[in-house]
């Protein structure tokens, strides 16, 4: 997964999922600034839509606006309630959700399971949607709830930024006229949060999920265990959380999620159409477990708890039967809590495990994951063993990764493994922006906003077929990060760029246009209280009166 600033090596392995390349009529409109006092241009959103056709007069949300859904459709009604709940505080309007039909004026949410999810204009996708704006109505139509929800995120970005306020604001609340037809390039668009190095509470994780949802991410990868902490309760091995979860980097109090805590994260993520992908890293990065149970060590001696940031020194005892009892119990309990299809088994930086033992361990562990009904995801070092059929490799290599290692991953992809791309010098959100960034690491280099955005996942790994790429993921390691404000500062604005790489078609990729659309997100982030890095590469608008750059009312990192 990662190399510390002192010099270890970093991790990324690939999580593959269905590749969805969408073709739709029309092309994305070029980015341009909003007219003063007028609605935002229809295509001025992130990620860039597949097709934008501006035209006609705008729609205005007023005190008479209602949200219309079909009767007997609880999913559409729930999404309508979510949208109305977002807009009521800032507009001051009632915005009732009416389940009588979708033919009248207002905001109309049409969930048509028999349709193609794109108003007849695209290849169709469970995550695709069509947004049509006329003076009479805003209509979002989709084949599945995920598409309807993603269309709502586009509508949020098209409204004035002050719509994100929690206090009543002056109107008008206008949306530019025209049609957006949209669906994702890749089926897997993930963000990883390391809660092992520093613990983050349920509410902090839920806040991050809401931020991911705004940019159409659909996977939250939770790094639940490492040398510095174990963060999930396991009934069969209670000291993992009670003892192994009692600290973190720097020696703080740590913490862990009870099973009900974890269920609440999963529930909230599902309500935002985000799948939780849990990770238990092994056979390395296991000191918290080795400190909790002596019998997991080859010499039968429990290790001391660890609060530093080095990597590669720990290993489960591959030869001991106790190790596989541990794996069976942990995987079984975690799989039972996780409705999503994936379980991440780590596998990077196992420097204290011989190559023969590493391969033998993975041969034993991957079938355990399959027996519990999950698909294996592993960091790309799994390519050096024998990846199970259907396994996904999360590639975290970068410019310093050796040719032989890259070739092994490409060969595994040609043999059928899927890839999730997280190149450390592009997608790692914990890399410093510049040498003066107060947080983060720099072992993979300095990663400014353009560096993070300006690459193509489909052609990134030489020798790997483009069809093997299941998607992208933006990992955020927390060796230097302990608060939500710090997390957001490192994630934003780069999180938006990785989202666009995962969602938007290659034809829309253009730094000059993207930086304008990205700049338009700044006022929304200010209203939402998101702390962010105001990169000099981006033409940010001046903050609104009373708002300071970097997030309203939130401390600087």
C-alpha positions as CSV (number, residue, x, y, z in Angstrom):
1,X,0.0,0.0,0.0
2,X,2.5,2.6,0.9
3,X,6.0,3.6,1.7
4,X,6.6,6.0,4.6
5,X,8.5,9.2,4.2
6,X,11.6,7.4,5.5
7,X,11.5,5.0,2.5
8,X,9.6,1.8,2.5
9,X,7.4,1.0,-0.5
10,X,3.8,1.9,-1.0
11,X,0.8,-0.1,-1.7
12,X,-1.8,-0.2,-4.4
13,X,-3.4,-3.3,-5.7
14,X,-6.3,-3.6,-8.0
15,X,-9.9,-4.0,-7.3
16,X,-11.6,-4.9,-10.6
17,X,-15.3,-4.6,-11.4
18,X,-17.5,-4.3,-14.4
19,X,-16.1,-2.0,-17.1
20,X,-18.9,0.2,-18.4
21,X,-18.0,2.3,-21.3
22,X,-20.8,4.6,-22.3
23,X,-21.7,6.0,-25.6
24,X,-24.4,8.6,-25.9
25,X,-25.5,11.0,-28.5
26,X,-23.9,14.4,-28.3
27,X,-20.7,15.6,-26.7
28,X,-19.9,17.4,-23.4
29,X,-20.2,21.1,-23.8
30,X,-17.0,23.1,-23.1
31,X,-16.6,24.5,-19.7
32,X,-17.4,28.2,-19.3
33,X,-18.1,30.5,-16.4
34,X,-21.6,31.3,-15.3
35,X,-23.1,34.6,-16.4
36,X,-23.4,37.1,-13.5
37,X,-26.7,36.5,-11.7
38,X,-27.6,33.7,-14.2
39,X,-27.7,29.9,-13.8
40,X,-24.5,27.9,-14.1
41,X,-23.9,26.5,-17.6
42,X,-25.5,23.1,-17.9
43,X,-22.2,21.3,-18.4
44,X,-20.3,23.0,-15.6
45,X,-20.2,20.0,-13.3
46,X,-17.7,17.4,-12.1
47,X,-17.4,14.7,-13.3
48,X,-18.0,15.8,-16.8
49,X,-21.2,14.3,-18.3
50,X,-21.2,12.1,-21.4
51,X,-23.5,14.5,-23.3
52,X,-24.7,18.0,-22.7
53,X,-27.2,19.8,-24.9
54,X,-27.9,23.3,-23.6
55,X,-31.1,25.0,-24.8
56,X,-34.3,26.7,-23.7
57,X,-35.2,28.8,-20.7
58,X,-34.1,27.9,-17.2
59,X,-36.3,26.3,-14.5
60,X,-36.7,28.1,-11.2
61,X,-37.3,26.5,-7.9
62,X,-39.9,28.5,-6.0
63,X,-42.2,28.2,-3.0
64,X,-44.7,26.4,-5.3
65,X,-42.2,23.7,-6.3
66,X,-42.9,20.1,-5.5
67,X,-40.9,16.9,-5.9
68,X,-42.9,14.3,-7.9
69,X,-42.5,10.5,-7.8
70,X,-44.6,7.6,-8.9
71,X,-46.9,6.0,-6.4
72,X,-45.7,2.7,-4.9
73,X,-42.1,3.5,-5.6
74,X,-40.4,3.8,-2.2
75,X,-36.9,4.1,-3.6
76,X,-37.7,7.1,-5.7
77,X,-39.6,8.6,-2.8
78,X,-36.6,8.2,-0.5
79,X,-34.3,9.9,-3.1
80,X,-36.9,12.7,-3.4
81,X,-36.9,13.1,0.4
82,X,-33.1,13.2,0.4
83,X,-33.1,16.0,-2.3
84,X,-35.8,18.0,-0.6
85,X,-34.0,17.7,2.7
86,X,-30.9,19.1,1.2
87,X,-32.7,22.1,-0.3
88,X,-35.2,23.1,2.4
89,X,-32.7,24.8,4.7
90,X,-31.2,27.1,2.1
91,X,-34.4,27.9,0.1
92,X,-36.8,28.0,3.0
93,X,-39.4,26.2,0.8
94,X,-41.5,23.2,1.9
95,X,-40.7,21.2,-1.3
96,X,-43.2,18.4,-0.5
97,X,-42.6,15.0,-2.0
98,X,-45.7,13.9,-3.8
99,X,-46.1,10.2,-4.7
100,X,-49.0,10.7,-7.1
101,X,-47.3,10.7,-10.4
102,X,-44.6,12.5,-12.5
103,X,-46.6,14.4,-15.1
104,X,-47.0,17.8,-13.5
105,X,-44.7,20.7,-13.0
106,X,-41.9,20.6,-10.5
107,X,-38.9,18.3,-9.9
108,X,-39.8,14.9,-11.3
109,X,-37.9,11.7,-10.4
110,X,-38.7,9.0,-12.8
111,X,-37.5,5.5,-11.9
112,X,-38.2,3.3,-14.9
113,X,-36.7,-0.2,-14.4
114,X,-37.8,-1.2,-17.9
115,X,-36.0,1.7,-19.5
116,X,-32.4,2.1,-20.5
117,X,-31.5,4.6,-17.8
118,X,-30.6,7.3,-20.2
119,X,-33.8,8.5,-21.8
120,X,-33.2,6.3,-24.9
121,X,-29.9,8.0,-25.7
122,X,-27.2,5.8,-24.2
123,X,-26.0,2.3,-23.8
124,X,-27.9,2.2,-20.5
125,X,-26.5,1.6,-17.1
126,X,-27.8,1.1,-13.6
127,X,-25.9,4.2,-12.7
128,X,-26.8,6.2,-15.8
129,X,-29.4,9.0,-15.8
130,X,-31.0,11.7,-18.0
131,X,-31.6,15.2,-16.7
132,X,-34.0,17.4,-18.7
133,X,-34.6,21.0,-17.7
134,X,-37.5,23.1,-19.1
135,X,-39.2,26.2,-17.7
136,X,-41.9,23.9,-16.4
137,X,-39.9,21.1,-14.8
138,X,-36.6,19.4,-14.0
139,X,-36.9,15.7,-14.8
140,X,-34.4,13.1,-13.7
141,X,-34.9,9.7,-15.2
142,X,-33.0,6.5,-14.6
143,X,-33.3,2.7,-14.8
144,X,-32.1,2.2,-11.2
145,X,-32.0,4.1,-8.0
146,X,-28.2,4.6,-8.3
147,X,-28.7,6.5,-11.5
148,X,-31.5,8.6,-10.1
149,X,-29.3,9.5,-7.1
150,X,-26.4,10.4,-9.4
151,X,-28.7,12.7,-11.4
152,X,-29.6,14.4,-8.1
153,X,-25.9,15.1,-7.5
154,X,-25.6,16.8,-10.9
155,X,-28.7,18.9,-10.1
156,X,-27.1,20.0,-6.8
157,X,-24.0,21.3,-8.7
158,X,-26.2,23.2,-11.2
159,X,-27.9,25.1,-8.5
160,X,-26.2,28.2,-6.9
161,X,-23.6,27.2,-4.4
162,X,-25.6,28.8,-1.6
163,X,-28.1,26.0,-2.0
164,X,-25.6,24.0,0.1
165,X,-26.1,26.3,3.1
166,X,-27.7,25.1,6.3
167,X,-29.3,28.6,6.7
168,X,-31.9,30.3,4.6
169,X,-30.4,32.2,1.6
170,X,-31.8,34.6,-1.0
171,X,-32.8,33.2,-4.4
172,X,-33.3,32.9,-7.2
173,X,-32.8,29.1,-7.5
174,X,-32.4,28.6,-11.2
175,X,-31.2,25.7,-13.3
176,X,-30.1,26.2,-16.9
177,X,-32.3,24.7,-19.6
178,X,-31.3,21.7,-21.8
179,X,-30.6,17.9,-21.5
180,X,-27.8,16.0,-19.8
181,X,-27.3,12.3,-20.7
182,X,-24.8,10.5,-18.5
183,X,-23.4,7.2,-17.3
184,X,-20.0,6.1,-15.9
185,X,-17.0,4.9,-17.8
186,X,-16.0,2.4,-15.1
187,X,-18.1,0.4,-12.8
188,X,-15.7,0.8,-9.8
189,X,-15.0,4.3,-8.5
190,X,-13.6,4.1,-5.1
191,X,-12.0,6.1,-2.3
192,X,-9.9,4.4,0.5
193,X,-9.9,5.8,4.0
194,X,-7.2,4.5,6.4
195,X,-8.8,4.3,9.8
196,X,-6.0,2.2,11.2
197,X,-3.1,4.7,11.4
198,X,-5.5,7.2,13.0
199,X,-9.0,6.3,14.0
200,X,-12.0,8.2,12.6
201,X,-15.4,8.0,14.2
202,X,-18.6,6.8,12.6
203,X,-19.8,10.4,12.0
204,X,-16.5,11.4,10.5
205,X,-16.7,8.4,8.1
206,X,-20.3,9.2,7.2
207,X,-19.4,12.8,6.4
208,X,-16.7,11.5,4.0
209,X,-19.2,9.2,2.4
210,X,-21.5,12.2,1.7
211,X,-18.6,14.1,0.1
212,X,-17.8,11.0,-2.1
213,X,-21.5,10.8,-3.1
214,X,-21.5,14.3,-4.5
215,X,-18.9,13.3,-7.1
216,X,-20.5,9.9,-7.9
217,X,-18.1,7.6,-6.2
218,X,-19.6,4.2,-5.5
219,X,-17.1,2.4,-3.2
220,X,-15.6,3.2,0.2
221,X,-12.6,1.1,0.9
222,X,-12.0,1.0,4.7
223,X,-8.5,0.0,5.7
224,X,-9.5,-1.6,9.0
225,X,-6.3,-3.1,10.3
226,X,-2.6,-2.3,10.3
227,X,0.5,-2.3,12.6
228,X,-0.8,0.7,14.5
229,X,-4.4,-0.4,15.2
230,X,-7.2,-2.9,14.7
231,X,-10.6,-1.2,14.1
232,X,-13.3,-3.8,13.9
233,X,-14.8,-6.0,16.6
234,X,-14.4,-9.7,16.1
235,X,-16.4,-11.8,18.6
236,X,-14.2,-14.8,18.3
237,X,-11.0,-12.8,18.9
238,X,-12.1,-9.9,21.2
239,X,-8.6,-8.7,22.1
240,X,-8.1,-7.6,18.4
241,X,-10.3,-4.6,19.0
242,X,-9.9,-4.2,22.8
243,X,-6.2,-4.3,22.9
244,X,-5.1,-4.0,19.2
245,X,-7.4,-1.0,18.7
246,X,-6.2,0.9,21.8
247,X,-3.7,3.1,20.1
248,X,-2.7,4.8,16.8
249,X,0.2,6.7,15.2
250,X,1.8,8.9,17.8
251,X,0.3,7.0,20.7
252,X,-3.3,8.4,20.9
253,X,-6.2,6.5,22.2
254,X,-7.2,4.8,19.0
255,X,-10.6,3.3,18.9
256,X,-12.6,0.6,17.0
257,X,-16.0,0.0,15.5
258,X,-18.5,-2.2,17.2
259,X,-20.5,-4.4,14.9
260,X,-23.4,-2.0,15.2
261,X,-21.0,0.9,14.3
262,X,-19.9,-0.9,11.2
263,X,-23.5,-1.7,10.3
264,X,-24.3,2.0,10.6
265,X,-21.5,2.9,8.2
266,X,-22.6,0.3,5.7
267,X,-26.3,1.5,6.0
268,X,-25.4,5.1,5.5
269,X,-23.1,4.3,2.6
270,X,-25.8,2.2,0.9
271,X,-28.3,5.1,1.2
272,X,-25.7,7.1,-0.9
273,X,-25.3,4.2,-3.3
274,X,-21.7,3.6,-2.0
275,X,-20.5,0.0,-1.3
276,X,-18.3,-0.6,1.6
277,X,-15.2,-2.6,0.8
278,X,-13.5,-3.7,4.1
279,X,-9.8,-4.5,4.2
280,X,-8.0,-6.7,6.7
281,X,-4.3,-6.4,5.7
282,X,-2.3,-9.7,5.8
283,X,0.1,-11.4,6.1
284,X,2.1,-8.2,6.8
285,X,0.9,-4.9,8.4
286,X,-0.4,-7.1,11.3
287,X,1.4,-5.9,14.4
288,X,-1.9,-4.9,16.1
289,X,-3.0,-8.5,15.8
290,X,0.4,-10.0,16.8
291,X,0.3,-7.7,19.9
292,X,-3.2,-8.9,20.8
293,X,-2.6,-12.7,20.5
294,X,0.7,-14.4,21.3
295,X,-0.3,-17.5,19.4
296,X,-0.3,-15.7,16.1
297,X,3.5,-15.3,16.4
298,X,5.8,-18.1,15.4
299,X,7.7,-17.8,18.7
300,X,4.5,-17.6,20.8
301,X,5.4,-14.2,22.2
302,X,3.0,-11.3,21.8
303,X,4.6,-8.2,20.2
304,X,4.4,-4.7,21.8
305,X,1.9,-2.3,20.5
306,X,3.3,0.0,17.8
307,X,2.7,3.7,17.2
308,X,5.4,4.5,14.6
309,X,5.1,4.7,10.8
310,X,7.6,2.2,9.5
311,X,6.3,-0.7,7.4
312,X,7.3,-4.2,6.4
313,X,8.4,-5.6,9.8
314,X,5.4,-7.7,10.8
315,X,4.0,-11.0,9.6
316,X,1.5,-13.6,10.6
317,X,3.1,-17.0,11.2
318,X,2.3,-18.8,7.9
319,X,3.1,-22.3,9.2
320,X,0.8,-22.3,12.3
321,X,-2.8,-23.6,12.2
322,X,-3.8,-20.8,14.6
323,X,-3.2,-18.4,11.7
324,X,-5.8,-20.0,9.6
325,X,-8.3,-20.2,12.4
326,X,-7.8,-16.5,12.8
327,X,-8.3,-15.8,9.1
328,X,-11.4,-18.0,9.0
329,X,-13.0,-16.3,11.9
330,X,-12.1,-12.7,10.9
331,X,-13.1,-13.2,7.3
332,X,-16.3,-15.0,8.2
333,X,-17.5,-12.4,10.7
334,X,-16.6,-9.4,8.5
335,X,-18.2,-11.0,5.4
336,X,-21.4,-11.6,7.4
337,X,-21.5,-7.8,8.2
338,X,-20.8,-6.7,4.6
339,X,-23.5,-6.9,2.0
340,X,-21.2,-5.8,-0.8
341,X,-19.4,-8.3,-3.1
342,X,-15.8,-7.5,-2.1
343,X,-13.4,-8.2,0.7
344,X,-9.9,-6.8,0.5
345,X,-7.1,-8.9,2.0
346,X,-4.2,-6.5,1.6
347,X,-1.0,-8.3,0.8
348,X,1.4,-5.5,0.2
349,X,4.8,-4.8,1.8
350,X,5.1,-8.3,3.4
351,X,8.8,-7.9,3.6
352,X,9.1,-10.2,6.7
353,X,7.4,-13.1,4.8
354,X,9.4,-15.1,2.4
355,X,8.1,-15.3,-1.2
356,X,7.3,-19.0,-0.8
357,X,5.4,-18.4,2.4
358,X,3.6,-15.5,0.9
359,X,2.4,-17.6,-2.0
360,X,1.4,-20.4,0.3
361,X,-0.5,-18.0,2.6
362,X,-2.5,-16.5,-0.3
363,X,-3.3,-20.0,-1.6
364,X,-4.9,-20.7,1.8
365,X,-6.6,-17.3,2.3
366,X,-8.2,-16.6,-1.1
367,X,-10.5,-19.7,-0.9
368,X,-11.6,-18.6,2.6
369,X,-12.9,-15.4,1.1
370,X,-14.7,-17.3,-1.7
371,X,-16.3,-19.6,0.8
372,X,-17.8,-16.7,2.5
373,X,-19.3,-15.4,-0.8
374,X,-16.9,-12.5,-1.5
375,X,-14.6,-11.6,-4.3
376,X,-10.9,-11.0,-3.4
377,X,-9.3,-7.7,-3.8
378,X,-5.6,-7.4,-3.0
379,X,-2.9,-4.9,-3.4
380,X,-0.9,-5.6,-6.6
381,X,1.7,-7.7,-4.9
382,X,-0.8,-10.5,-5.1
383,X,0.3,-10.8,-8.7
384,X,3.5,-12.4,-7.3
385,X,1.5,-15.2,-5.9
386,X,-1.4,-17.0,-7.6
387,X,-4.4,-14.6,-7.8
388,X,-7.7,-16.5,-7.5
389,X,-10.0,-16.5,-10.6
390,X,-11.9,-13.2,-10.7
391,X,-9.6,-11.5,-8.2
392,X,-9.0,-7.7,-8.4
393,X,-5.5,-6.3,-8.1
394,X,-5.2,-2.8,-6.8
395,X,-2.1,-1.3,-8.4
396,X,-0.3,1.4,-6.4
397,X,2.9,1.6,-8.4
398,X,4.4,4.8,-9.5
399,X,7.4,6.2,-11.4
400,X,9.8,4.4,-9.0
401,X,8.2,1.0,-9.4
402,X,10.5,-1.5,-11.1
403,X,9.8,-2.8,-14.6
404,X,9.7,-6.4,-13.4
405,X,7.0,-5.6,-10.9
406,X,4.9,-3.7,-13.4
407,X,5.3,-6.5,-15.9
408,X,4.0,-9.1,-13.3
409,X,0.9,-7.1,-12.8
410,X,0.3,-6.6,-16.5
411,X,0.7,-10.4,-17.0
412,X,-1.8,-11.1,-14.3
413,X,-4.2,-8.7,-16.0
414,X,-3.7,-10.5,-19.3
415,X,-4.4,-13.8,-17.5
416,X,-7.8,-12.5,-16.3
417,X,-7.2,-10.5,-13.1
418,X,-9.1,-7.2,-12.9
419,X,-7.3,-4.0,-12.1
420,X,-8.1,-1.0,-9.9
421,X,-5.7,1.8,-10.6
422,X,-4.4,3.9,-7.7
423,X,-0.9,5.1,-8.9
424,X,0.7,6.7,-5.9
425,X,2.1,9.7,-7.8
426,X,-1.4,10.4,-9.2
427,X,-4.1,9.0,-6.9
428,X,-2.7,8.9,-3.4
429,X,-4.4,11.7,-1.6
430,X,-1.8,11.7,1.2
431,X,1.0,12.9,-1.0
432,X,2.0,16.5,-0.5
433,X,0.8,19.0,-3.0
434,X,4.1,21.0,-2.8
435,X,7.2,20.9,-0.6
436,X,5.4,23.4,1.7
437,X,2.3,21.3,2.3
438,X,2.0,21.0,6.1
439,X,0.6,17.4,6.0
440,X,1.2,14.3,4.1
441,X,4.2,12.4,2.7
442,X,6.3,12.7,-0.4
443,X,7.9,9.3,-1.1
444,X,6.1,9.1,-4.4
445,X,6.7,12.7,-5.2
446,X,4.8,16.0,-5.0
447,X,1.3,15.7,-6.5
448,X,-0.3,18.9,-7.5
449,X,-3.9,19.0,-8.8
450,X,-3.0,18.8,-12.5
451,X,-0.6,15.9,-11.9
452,X,-3.4,14.0,-10.1
453,X,-5.9,14.6,-12.9
454,X,-3.9,14.4,-16.1
455,X,-3.6,10.7,-16.9
456,X,-5.7,8.0,-18.5
457,X,-6.6,4.8,-16.5
458,X,-7.2,2.9,-19.7
459,X,-3.7,3.2,-20.9
460,X,-1.7,3.7,-17.7
461,X,-0.2,0.3,-17.2
462,X,1.9,-0.8,-20.2
463,X,1.0,-4.3,-21.3
464,X,-2.3,-4.5,-19.4
465,X,-5.4,-4.7,-21.6
466,X,-7.7,-1.7,-21.2
467,X,-10.6,-4.2,-20.7
468,X,-8.9,-5.4,-17.5
469,X,-9.3,-2.0,-15.8
470,X,-12.3,-2.2,-13.5
471,X,-11.9,1.3,-12.3
472,X,-9.9,3.7,-10.1
473,X,-9.5,4.4,-6.4
474,X,-8.2,7.4,-4.5
475,X,-6.5,6.1,-1.3
476,X,-6.0,8.4,1.7
477,X,-3.4,7.1,4.2
478,X,-3.5,8.8,7.6
479,X,0.0,8.6,9.1
480,X,-0.1,12.4,9.3
481,X,-3.8,13.0,9.3
482,X,-6.0,12.9,12.4
483,X,-8.9,15.3,11.9
484,X,-11.7,15.7,9.3
485,X,-10.3,19.1,8.4
486,X,-6.9,17.6,7.6
487,X,-8.6,14.7,5.7
488,X,-10.5,17.2,3.6
489,X,-7.6,19.4,2.9
490,X,-5.6,16.5,1.5
491,X,-8.6,15.1,-0.4
492,X,-10.0,18.3,-2.0
493,X,-9.6,19.2,-4.8
494,X,-7.8,16.0,-6.0
495,X,-10.7,13.8,-5.0
496,X,-12.9,15.5,-7.7
497,X,-10.3,14.8,-10.4
498,X,-10.0,11.1,-9.7
499,X,-13.8,10.9,-9.7
500,X,-13.8,12.4,-13.2
501,X,-11.3,9.9,-14.4
502,X,-13.5,7.1,-13.2
503,X,-16.8,8.5,-14.5
504,X,-16.3,10.6,-17.6
505,X,-15.5,9.4,-21.1
506,X,-12.0,9.9,-22.4
507,X,-13.2,12.4,-25.0
508,X,-14.1,14.9,-22.2
509,X,-10.6,14.8,-20.6
510,X,-9.1,18.3,-21.0
511,X,-7.1,20.1,-18.2
512,X,-7.9,23.6,-19.5
513,X,-11.7,22.9,-19.4
514,X,-11.5,20.8,-16.2
515,X,-9.8,23.5,-14.1
516,X,-12.6,25.9,-14.9
517,X,-15.3,23.4,-13.8
518,X,-13.2,22.5,-10.8
519,X,-12.9,26.2,-9.8
520,X,-16.7,26.4,-9.8
521,X,-16.8,23.8,-7.0
522,X,-15.0,26.1,-4.6
523,X,-18.0,28.2,-3.5
524,X,-20.0,25.0,-2.9
525,X,-17.2,23.6,-0.8
526,X,-17.2,26.8,1.2
527,X,-20.9,26.5,1.8
528,X,-20.6,22.8,2.8
529,X,-17.8,23.7,5.2
530,X,-15.2,21.6,3.4
531,X,-11.6,22.5,4.0
532,X,-9.6,22.4,0.7
533,X,-6.3,23.3,-0.8
534,X,-6.6,26.4,-3.1
535,X,-4.2,25.3,-5.7
536,X,-2.6,28.1,-7.7
537,X,-3.2,25.9,-10.8
538,X,-7.0,26.5,-10.5
539,X,-8.7,29.9,-11.1
540,X,-10.8,29.9,-7.9
541,X,-13.4,32.6,-7.7
542,X,-13.0,35.0,-4.8
543,X,-14.8,33.7,-1.7
544,X,-18.2,35.1,-0.9
545,X,-18.4,37.8,1.7
546,X,-17.8,36.3,5.1
547,X,-16.3,33.1,3.7
548,X,-12.7,32.4,4.0
549,X,-10.9,30.2,1.5
550,X,-10.7,26.6,2.5
551,X,-14.1,25.9,4.0
552,X,-16.5,28.1,6.0
553,X,-16.2,27.9,9.7
554,X,-13.6,25.0,9.7
555,X,-10.1,25.2,11.0
556,X,-7.2,25.2,8.7
557,X,-5.1,21.9,8.7
